[in-house]
Amino acid sequence: MRLVMVDGIDLAGKTELVKAVVGYLDDRGVVARRHRGMLTRRHPLDRPLRRLSMARQPDSAFTTTAYLFAGFALDHLLMRVRPRTAGDCEVLIQDGYVDRTAAFGIAGGPYLAARAALRWPWMFTRFELAVHVTADIKTRAERLHGRDHVDVRDLRSAQDEPFSDRFHQALAVMGRRHRHLITIDTTGRDVAESARELGDAILALSRRSSR
């Protein structure tokens, strides 16, 4: 099973892209699944962490610290002890992970835990392929109007340019630990076009690995 991560700032279009690429791969005979949350199947702190507001995470040193260390760092250790089994899944596409949590901790803080994450990114799972999804701030602001629910993190991501800049700088640092990293800019692009780009990158990676 190949582990692929898709991450990025709110309103960049990552979740829509993940859903589209799962369909793209399925059409080509590759079984892919979208996954959110912790990678390990039985993370002991998953339920307590879910009680914390991720919408408020950029404004909370406690939430940032809890997710980074009690959540994602522990998730990495647990994955090393008992790796996730593939089942019938050939590609697991992780929709959001520690990269964005650390980046929001820098953008909203910077908090000590987020600084530590950028200093020692090897504490977290390294993906075979990581994809950072972005869109310019004008596009993100326009996408606010199409949402049924808008939270404070959406608003900051779409309206606070210095916040957005700090996020992307931190996200780039977190991305260095991955084996392969690509960036997909969804500004002015149809989701099918972006899904094709990502899907072809996953298929190419699979072909290289099978040689």
Secondary structure, DSSP 8 states (H G I E B T S, - for coil): -EEEEEEESTTS-HHHHHHHHHHHHHHTT--EEEE-S-SSTT-TTHHHHHTS-STTGGG-HHHHHIIIIIIIIHHHHHHHHS----TT-SEEEEES-HHHHHHHHHHH---HHHHHHHH-GGGS---SEEEEEE--HHHHHHHGGG-S---HHHHHHHH-HHHHHHHHHHHHHHHTTSSSEEEEE-TT--HHHHHHHHHHHHHHHHHHHH-
